[in-house]
Amino acid sequence: MSEKKIRITQVGSGFGRKPGQQATLVGLGLNKIGKIVERDATPEVLGMVNKVKHLLKVEELG
């Protein structure tokens, strides 16, 4: 069974954000505006994305 994948692009800065939001970006593997990572769409990852959704652009890969 293959998981759905999502492509996450950081579009906003983590600078000046609450420490929890900064840590969430690092946990997703993001540290600079424009950085792109691909992750499995697990409930854990989707929860992290939801926490900082105002800083991200998310695309579903299938």
PyRosetta script that sets phi, psi and omega in degrees:
from pyrosetta import init, pose_from_sequence

init()
pose = pose_from_sequence("MSEKKIRITQVGSGFGRKPGQQATLVGLGLNKIGKIVERDATPEVLGMVNKVKHLLKVEELG")
pose.set_psi(1, 119.8)
pose.set_omega(1, -179.6)
pose.set_phi(2, -95.5)
pose.set_psi(2, 140.6)
pose.set_omega(2, 178.4)
pose.set_phi(3, -78.1)
pose.set_psi(3, 153.8)
pose.set_omega(3, 170.1)
pose.set_phi(4, -70.0)
pose.set_psi(4, 148.1)
pose.set_omega(4, 178.7)
pose.set_phi(5, -112.3)
pose.set_psi(5, 149.2)
pose.set_omega(5, 173.8)
pose.set_phi(6, -128.0)
pose.set_psi(6, 147.1)
pose.set_omega(6, 175.4)
pose.set_phi(7, -105.5)
pose.set_psi(7, 123.6)
pose.set_omega(7, -177.1)
pose.set_phi(8, -113.0)
pose.set_psi(8, 126.5)
pose.set_omega(8, 177.9)
pose.set_phi(9, -117.6)
pose.set_psi(9, 129.7)
pose.set_omega(9, 176.9)
pose.set_phi(10, -82.2)
pose.set_psi(10, 123.0)
pose.set_omega(10, -178.9)
pose.set_phi(11, -115.9)
pose.set_psi(11, -10.2)
pose.set_omega(11, 178.8)
pose.set_phi(12, -127.3)
pose.set_psi(12, 156.9)
pose.set_omega(12, -177.1)
pose.set_phi(13, -82.5)
pose.set_psi(13, 146.0)
pose.set_omega(13, 173.7)
pose.set_phi(14, -87.1)
pose.set_psi(14, -7.5)
pose.set_omega(14, -178.4)
pose.set_phi(15, -65.7)
pose.set_psi(15, 130.0)
pose.set_omega(15, 179.0)
pose.set_phi(16, 82.5)
pose.set_psi(16, 2.6)
pose.set_omega(16, 178.6)
pose.set_phi(17, -86.5)
pose.set_psi(17, 167.8)
pose.set_omega(17, 176.7)
pose.set_phi(18, -62.4)
pose.set_psi(18, 148.4)
pose.set_omega(18, -178.4)
pose.set_phi(19, -55.2)
pose.set_psi(19, -33.9)
pose.set_omega(19, 178.7)
pose.set_phi(20, -65.4)
pose.set_psi(20, -37.2)
pose.set_omega(20, 178.3)
pose.set_phi(21, -71.5)
pose.set_psi(21, -39.1)
pose.set_omega(21, 177.1)
pose.set_phi(22, -62.5)
pose.set_psi(22, -43.2)
pose.set_omega(22, 179.9)
pose.set_phi(23, -65.8)
pose.set_psi(23, -34.6)
pose.set_omega(23, 178.0)
pose.set_phi(24, -65.3)
pose.set_psi(24, -41.8)
pose.set_omega(24, 177.0)
pose.set_phi(25, -61.1)
pose.set_psi(25, -44.4)
pose.set_omega(25, 178.8)
pose.set_phi(26, -63.4)
pose.set_psi(26, -40.2)
pose.set_omega(26, 178.7)
pose.set_phi(27, -62.8)
pose.set_psi(27, -30.2)
pose.set_omega(27, 176.8)
pose.set_phi(28, -81.9)
pose.set_psi(28, -10.2)
pose.set_omega(28, -179.9)
pose.set_phi(29, 90.5)
pose.set_psi(29, 21.6)
pose.set_omega(29, -178.6)
pose.set_phi(30, -110.2)
pose.set_psi(30, 140.8)
pose.set_omega(30, 177.7)
pose.set_phi(31, -147.4)
pose.set_psi(31, -8.7)
pose.set_omega(31, -179.8)
pose.set_phi(32, -139.9)
pose.set_psi(32, 148.7)
pose.set_omega(32, 175.6)
pose.set_phi(33, -62.3)
pose.set_psi(33, 133.8)
pose.set_omega(33, -179.9)
pose.set_phi(34, 95.4)
pose.set_psi(34, -9.8)
pose.set_omega(34, 179.5)
pose.set_phi(35, -72.0)
pose.set_psi(35, 141.1)
pose.set_omega(35, -178.0)
pose.set_phi(36, -123.4)
pose.set_psi(36, 133.5)
pose.set_omega(36, 174.1)
pose.set_phi(37, -131.9)
pose.set_psi(37, 155.0)
pose.set_omega(37, 174.4)
pose.set_phi(38, -116.3)
pose.set_psi(38, 132.4)
pose.set_omega(38, -177.8)
pose.set_phi(39, -135.0)
pose.set_psi(39, 155.9)
pose.set_omega(39, 170.1)
pose.set_phi(40, -69.0)
pose.set_psi(40, 144.4)
pose.set_omega(40, -177.8)
pose.set_phi(41, -85.5)
pose.set_psi(41, 64.3)
pose.set_omega(41, 177.3)
pose.set_phi(42, -83.3)
pose.set_psi(42, 161.3)
pose.set_omega(42, 178.0)
pose.set_phi(43, -58.6)
pose.set_psi(43, -33.7)
pose.set_omega(43, -179.9)
pose.set_phi(44, -65.6)
pose.set_psi(44, -47.3)
pose.set_omega(44, -179.2)
pose.set_phi(45, -66.9)
pose.set_psi(45, -41.7)
pose.set_omega(45, 179.6)
pose.set_phi(46, -64.0)
pose.set_psi(46, -34.9)
pose.set_omega(46, 175.4)
pose.set_phi(47, -65.2)
pose.set_psi(47, -41.1)
pose.set_omega(47, 177.5)
pose.set_phi(48, -64.7)
pose.set_psi(48, -42.6)
pose.set_omega(48, 178.5)
pose.set_phi(49, -61.8)
pose.set_psi(49, -41.6)
pose.set_omega(49, -179.2)
pose.set_phi(50, -63.0)
pose.set_psi(50, -33.7)
pose.set_omega(50, -178.1)
pose.set_phi(51, -66.8)
pose.set_psi(51, -32.8)
pose.set_omega(51, -177.7)
pose.set_phi(52, -123.8)
pose.set_psi(52, 33.4)
pose.set_omega(52, -175.1)
pose.set_phi(53, -61.8)
pose.set_psi(53, -23.5)
pose.set_omega(53, 179.0)
pose.set_phi(54, -74.0)
pose.set_psi(54, -10.1)
pose.set_omega(54, 179.7)
pose.set_phi(55, -108.0)
pose.set_psi(55, 0.1)
pose.set_omega(55, -171.1)
pose.set_phi(56, -127.2)
pose.set_psi(56, 158.7)
pose.set_omega(56, 167.1)
pose.set_phi(57, -120.9)
pose.set_psi(57, 127.6)
pose.set_omega(57, -175.3)
pose.set_phi(58, -119.0)
pose.set_psi(58, 133.0)
pose.set_omega(58, 177.0)
pose.set_phi(59, -124.6)
pose.set_psi(59, 137.1)
pose.set_omega(59, 177.0)
pose.set_phi(60, -87.1)
pose.set_psi(60, 131.6)
pose.set_omega(60, -178.2)
pose.set_phi(61, -99.7)
pose.set_psi(61, -20.5)
pose.set_omega(61, 178.1)
pose.set_phi(62, 109.5)
pose.dump_pdb("model.pdb")
